[in-house]
Amino acid sequence: MKSERNLTLSDLAKLAGVSTSTASRALNNNPVIKLATRERIQALAKEHNFSINAAASRLRTQRTNVVAVILNLIEHTEQSINDPFLLKVVGDLNQALNDKGYELLLSNSFMAKDDWYNYFINSRRADGIIVVGQAKSEQKAIDAAKAGAPLVVWGDSNTQSNYPIIGSNNRLGGKLAAQHLIENGHTRLVFLGDTGHAEMNERYQGYLDAHKAAGLTADPTLVFPIDLTSQAAYNAVNETILKRGLHFDGIVSCSDMVALGALKALKERYISIPGEVAIVGFDDIAMAELLHPALTTIRQNTRDAANKMVEQLLNQLNGEPAFSDVIDIELVVRKSSV
């Protein structure tokens, strides 16, 4: 055996009776390796005065232990990274990645180059990519997956794709939101959301499903394909009331931030909520229950979603099959609708 001063990672692995890659991961405290194994190998390294060079280790394993998280925003949108729901998703992803020994590299679709594979994977910036949102174009994700990038997308899991998509049951969420309003006597329902967006269109289809189940015909003039921001919702509600008066008694919003804008517009006109107009949001962001009135909404389990996205990405990194999955949703009833 070599002197301790010249001990290599391979030598240490042989002493521990494990593979070189297992020894490297154990020394880097990667949770993929069982705690007992990590502690045994780390103790052995200490006993033999062995220390590992993290940069050299990454070169040997061809892993950066970094995952790029891209916020795939719609072009020309005013939505930004400070959107509370996006912040919640990113926070949960960061925790899920850290739990698996990975770091998060945050970007957005405007900052990231068109060729995601070469920019993130080929250049060794990251081992894999998680995309938050399908926006209106999936071409960048399709191209990256075709080039071989390990990739998972948060979006509409019903979309046919060459990569796994993790997403909530958006259609059921839209149906539950509209059904709740209809059951409480509101039948002239506005839909606030861009139906050209895959996830929002699923919520809109659920909105239509609820009307059909109740024997109602949805009024297409009550559908407003707006940007995913409070300001866009505020403007849309103001403009339609100015033009047509209060011709609706309920609002299904594609997000809580959109619902917030609608609430503001109605309250400024002294319209009773939920007496004259009831509102349901989507996401259950932290401020939803702090609004006045507190917002009825569709809760998405972002922690569960983050864990599933990381799981499916790691499956790809480890050469295992990866699959799309659907996250359960829940109607949370508060004062804005009853």
C-alpha positions as CSV (number, residue, x, y, z in Angstrom):
1,M,0.0,0.0,0.0
2,K,1.2,3.5,-0.7
3,S,2.2,5.9,2.0
4,E,-0.6,7.9,3.6
5,R,0.9,11.0,2.1
6,N,0.3,9.7,-1.5
7,L,-2.9,7.8,-0.8
8,T,-5.3,8.2,-3.8
9,L,-9.1,8.1,-3.9
10,S,-8.9,4.7,-5.5
11,D,-6.6,3.5,-2.7
12,L,-9.1,4.8,-0.1
13,A,-12.0,3.1,-1.9
14,K,-10.1,-0.2,-1.8
15,L,-9.5,0.2,1.9
16,A,-13.2,0.8,2.4
17,G,-14.3,-2.0,0.1
18,V,-16.4,0.3,-2.1
19,S,-16.2,1.8,-5.6
20,T,-14.3,5.0,-6.3
21,S,-17.5,6.8,-7.0
22,T,-19.1,5.7,-3.7
23,A,-16.0,6.9,-1.8
24,S,-16.1,10.2,-3.6
25,R,-19.8,10.8,-2.8
26,A,-19.2,9.7,0.8
27,L,-16.4,12.2,1.2
28,N,-18.6,14.9,-0.3
29,N,-21.3,14.0,2.2
30,N,-23.8,13.2,-0.6
31,P,-27.0,11.9,1.0
32,V,-27.4,9.4,-1.9
33,I,-24.9,7.3,0.2
34,K,-26.2,5.8,3.4
35,L,-25.2,7.7,6.5
36,A,-23.4,4.8,8.1
37,T,-21.3,4.3,4.9
38,R,-20.5,8.0,4.7
39,E,-19.4,8.1,8.3
40,R,-17.2,4.9,7.9
41,I,-15.4,6.2,4.8
42,Q,-15.0,9.7,6.3
43,A,-13.5,8.2,9.5
44,L,-11.1,6.0,7.4
45,A,-10.0,9.1,5.4
46,K,-9.3,11.0,8.6
47,E,-7.4,8.0,10.0
48,H,-5.1,8.0,6.9
49,N,-4.8,11.8,6.6
50,F,-6.7,11.8,3.3
51,S,-8.4,14.9,2.0
52,I,-10.3,15.2,-1.3
53,N,-10.1,18.1,-3.7
54,A,-13.7,19.0,-4.6
55,A,-12.9,20.4,-8.0
56,A,-10.8,17.4,-9.0
57,S,-13.6,15.1,-7.7
58,R,-16.1,16.8,-10.0
59,L,-13.8,16.4,-13.0
60,R,-13.4,12.7,-12.2
61,T,-17.1,12.1,-11.7
62,Q,-18.2,14.5,-14.5
63,R,-20.8,15.9,-12.1
64,T,-21.1,19.5,-11.0
65,N,-23.8,18.7,-8.3
66,V,-25.6,21.7,-9.6
67,V,-29.1,21.8,-11.2
68,A,-30.2,24.8,-13.3
69,V,-33.8,25.9,-12.5
70,I,-35.2,28.0,-15.3
71,L,-38.3,30.2,-14.8
72,N,-39.9,29.9,-18.2
73,L,-41.8,33.2,-18.4
74,I,-44.1,34.2,-21.3
75,E,-42.6,36.6,-23.7
76,H,-43.6,40.2,-23.1
77,T,-45.1,39.3,-19.7
78,E,-44.9,41.6,-16.7
79,Q,-44.7,38.5,-14.5
80,S,-41.3,38.3,-12.8
81,I,-39.3,36.2,-10.3
82,N,-40.9,38.2,-7.4
83,D,-44.2,36.5,-8.1
84,P,-45.0,34.8,-4.7
85,F,-46.0,31.5,-6.3
86,L,-42.8,31.3,-8.3
87,L,-40.8,32.1,-5.2
88,K,-42.5,29.3,-3.3
89,V,-41.8,26.8,-6.1
90,V,-38.1,27.9,-6.2
91,G,-37.8,27.7,-2.4
92,D,-39.3,24.2,-2.3
93,L,-37.0,23.1,-5.2
94,N,-34.0,24.5,-3.4
95,Q,-34.8,22.5,-0.3
96,A,-35.5,19.3,-2.3
97,L,-32.2,19.7,-4.2
98,N,-30.2,20.5,-1.1
99,D,-31.6,17.3,0.6
100,K,-30.1,15.3,-2.3
101,G,-26.7,17.0,-2.2
102,Y,-27.3,19.4,-5.1
103,E,-27.1,23.2,-5.4
104,L,-29.6,25.3,-7.4
105,L,-28.6,27.7,-10.2
106,L,-31.5,30.1,-10.9
107,S,-32.1,31.6,-14.3
108,N,-35.1,32.7,-16.4
109,S,-36.0,32.1,-20.0
110,F,-34.8,35.6,-21.0
111,M,-31.4,35.3,-19.3
112,A,-30.8,31.7,-20.4
113,K,-29.6,31.2,-24.0
114,D,-31.7,29.6,-26.6
115,D,-29.6,26.5,-26.6
116,W,-30.2,25.2,-23.0
117,Y,-28.2,22.0,-23.6
118,N,-25.0,23.7,-24.6
119,Y,-25.4,26.6,-22.2
120,F,-26.0,24.5,-19.1
121,I,-25.0,20.9,-19.7
122,N,-22.2,21.0,-22.3
123,S,-20.5,23.9,-20.6
124,R,-20.6,22.0,-17.3
125,R,-22.6,24.7,-15.6
126,A,-25.1,22.1,-14.4
127,D,-25.9,18.4,-14.4
128,G,-29.6,18.8,-15.3
129,I,-32.4,21.3,-15.8
130,I,-35.7,21.9,-14.1
131,V,-38.0,24.2,-16.0
132,V,-40.8,26.0,-14.1
133,G,-43.6,26.7,-16.5
134,Q,-44.3,25.7,-20.1
135,A,-45.1,29.3,-21.2
136,K,-46.5,29.3,-24.7
137,S,-43.6,27.5,-26.4
138,E,-42.0,24.3,-25.5
139,Q,-39.4,24.4,-28.2
140,K,-36.4,25.1,-26.0
141,A,-37.3,22.3,-23.7
142,I,-37.9,19.9,-26.6
143,D,-34.6,20.8,-28.2
144,A,-32.7,20.4,-24.9
145,A,-34.2,17.0,-24.2
146,K,-33.5,15.8,-27.8
147,A,-29.8,16.9,-27.3
148,G,-29.7,14.7,-24.2
149,A,-30.2,17.1,-21.3
150,P,-31.6,15.5,-18.2
151,L,-34.7,17.7,-17.9
152,V,-38.0,17.9,-16.0
153,V,-40.7,20.5,-16.5
154,W,-43.3,21.9,-14.1
155,G,-46.5,22.3,-16.2
156,D,-49.4,20.4,-17.6
157,S,-48.6,16.8,-17.3
158,N,-51.2,15.9,-20.0
159,T,-49.0,17.5,-22.6
160,Q,-47.3,14.9,-24.9
161,S,-43.5,15.4,-24.6
162,N,-40.1,13.8,-24.8
163,Y,-39.4,14.7,-21.2
164,P,-41.2,14.2,-17.8
165,I,-43.7,16.9,-16.8
166,I,-44.8,17.3,-13.2
167,G,-47.9,19.4,-12.6
168,S,-51.1,19.8,-10.6
169,N,-54.5,18.6,-11.8
170,N,-55.3,21.9,-13.4
171,R,-58.5,20.9,-15.1
172,L,-59.9,19.5,-11.9
173,G,-58.8,22.7,-10.1
174,G,-60.6,24.9,-12.6
175,K,-63.7,22.7,-12.3
176,L,-63.7,22.8,-8.5
177,A,-63.3,26.6,-8.5
178,A,-66.2,27.2,-10.9
179,Q,-68.4,24.5,-9.4
180,H,-68.0,26.0,-5.9
181,L,-69.2,29.4,-7.2
182,I,-72.1,27.9,-9.1
183,E,-73.2,25.8,-6.1
184,N,-73.3,29.1,-4.1
185,G,-75.7,30.8,-6.6
186,H,-73.2,32.5,-8.9
187,T,-73.8,31.7,-12.6
188,R,-72.3,34.6,-14.6
189,L,-68.7,33.7,-14.1
190,V,-65.7,35.6,-15.5
191,F,-62.6,33.6,-16.3
192,L,-59.4,35.6,-15.9
193,G,-56.4,33.9,-17.6
194,D,-54.6,33.4,-20.8
195,T,-56.0,30.2,-22.4
196,G,-53.0,30.1,-24.8
197,H,-50.9,29.0,-21.9
198,A,-51.0,25.1,-21.4
199,E,-51.7,25.2,-17.6
200,M,-54.2,28.1,-17.8
201,N,-56.1,26.4,-20.6
202,E,-56.5,23.3,-18.5
203,R,-58.0,25.5,-15.8
204,Y,-60.3,27.1,-18.4
205,Q,-61.4,23.6,-19.6
206,G,-62.3,22.8,-16.0
207,Y,-64.3,26.0,-15.8
208,L,-66.2,24.9,-18.9
209,D,-66.7,21.4,-17.4
210,A,-68.4,22.9,-14.3
211,H,-70.8,24.9,-16.5
212,K,-71.7,21.8,-18.5
213,A,-72.2,19.7,-15.4
214,A,-74.6,22.3,-14.0
215,G,-76.5,22.6,-17.2
216,L,-75.2,26.1,-17.9
217,T,-73.7,27.6,-21.0
218,A,-70.5,29.6,-20.4
219,D,-70.5,33.0,-21.9
220,P,-67.4,33.5,-24.1
221,T,-67.6,37.3,-23.6
222,L,-66.7,36.7,-19.9
223,V,-63.3,35.1,-20.8
224,F,-60.4,37.6,-20.5
225,P,-57.1,36.3,-21.8
226,I,-54.9,38.4,-19.6
227,D,-51.3,38.4,-18.5
228,L,-50.5,36.6,-15.2
229,T,-50.3,39.7,-13.1
230,S,-52.4,41.7,-10.6
231,Q,-52.3,44.8,-12.8
232,A,-53.6,43.0,-15.8
233,A,-56.6,41.7,-13.8
234,Y,-57.2,45.1,-12.2
235,N,-57.3,46.7,-15.7
236,A,-59.5,44.0,-17.2
237,V,-62.1,44.1,-14.4
238,N,-62.2,47.9,-14.5
239,E,-62.6,48.1,-18.3
240,T,-65.4,45.5,-18.5
241,I,-67.4,47.2,-15.8
242,L,-66.9,50.6,-17.4
243,K,-68.2,49.2,-20.8
244,R,-70.9,46.9,-19.6
245,G,-71.7,47.6,-16.0
246,L,-71.6,44.8,-13.4
247,H,-72.7,42.0,-15.7
248,F,-71.1,39.1,-13.8
249,D,-71.5,37.7,-10.3
250,G,-68.4,35.5,-9.9
251,I,-64.7,35.4,-11.0
252,V,-62.5,32.3,-11.5
253,S,-58.9,33.6,-11.5
254,C,-56.1,31.6,-13.0
255,S,-53.8,32.6,-10.0
256,D,-54.0,34.2,-6.7
257,M,-52.1,37.2,-7.9
258,V,-54.7,37.7,-10.7
259,A,-57.4,37.4,-8.1
260,L,-55.7,40.1,-6.0
261,G,-56.0,42.5,-8.9
262,A,-59.6,41.7,-9.4
263,L,-60.3,42.2,-5.7
264,K,-58.7,45.6,-5.7
265,A,-60.8,46.7,-8.7
266,L,-64.1,45.6,-7.2
267,K,-63.3,47.1,-3.7
268,E,-62.4,50.5,-5.3
269,R,-65.9,50.5,-6.8
270,Y,-67.5,49.5,-3.5
271,I,-68.8,46.2,-4.9
272,S,-69.6,43.7,-2.2
273,I,-67.4,40.6,-2.1
274,P,-68.9,37.9,-2.0
275,G,-72.4,39.4,-1.9
276,E,-72.4,40.9,-5.4
277,V,-69.3,39.2,-6.8
278,A,-67.6,36.1,-5.4
279,I,-64.0,35.2,-6.3
280,V,-61.8,32.1,-6.4
281,G,-58.0,32.1,-6.9
282,F,-55.5,29.4,-7.7
283,D,-52.2,28.6,-5.9
284,D,-52.9,29.4,-2.2
285,I,-50.0,31.7,-1.8
286,A,-49.2,32.9,1.8
287,M,-51.0,36.2,1.5
288,A,-54.3,34.6,0.3
289,E,-55.6,34.1,3.8
290,L,-54.4,37.6,4.8
291,L,-56.4,39.5,2.2
292,H,-59.7,41.1,3.1
293,P,-61.8,39.2,2.5
294,A,-59.6,36.1,2.8
295,L,-59.3,34.5,-0.6
296,T,-60.9,31.2,-1.5
297,T,-58.4,29.4,-3.7
298,I,-57.1,26.1,-5.2
299,R,-54.1,24.9,-3.2
300,Q,-51.2,23.3,-5.1
301,N,-48.8,21.1,-3.1
302,T,-45.5,22.7,-4.3
303,R,-43.4,20.8,-1.8
304,D,-44.6,17.5,-3.1
305,A,-44.2,18.7,-6.6
306,A,-40.6,19.8,-5.9
307,N,-39.7,16.4,-4.5
308,K,-41.2,14.7,-7.5
309,M,-39.3,16.9,-10.0
310,V,-36.0,16.3,-8.3
311,E,-36.7,12.6,-8.1
312,Q,-37.4,12.3,-11.8
313,L,-34.4,14.4,-12.6
314,L,-32.1,12.2,-10.5
315,N,-33.6,9.2,-12.2
316,Q,-32.3,10.5,-15.5
317,L,-28.9,11.4,-14.1
318,N,-28.6,7.8,-12.8
319,G,-29.7,6.2,-16.1
320,E,-33.1,5.2,-14.8
321,P,-36.6,5.7,-16.4
322,A,-38.3,9.0,-15.6
323,F,-42.1,9.7,-15.8
324,S,-44.6,12.5,-15.7
325,D,-46.8,12.7,-12.7
326,V,-49.9,14.7,-11.4
327,I,-50.0,16.5,-8.0
328,D,-53.3,16.6,-6.1
329,I,-55.0,19.9,-5.6
330,E,-57.5,21.1,-2.9
331,L,-60.2,23.7,-2.8
332,V,-59.6,26.0,0.2
333,V,-62.8,27.9,1.0
334,R,-62.5,31.4,2.6
335,K,-64.6,34.6,2.8
336,S,-64.2,35.8,-0.8
337,S,-66.8,33.2,-2.0
338,V,-69.1,32.5,1.0
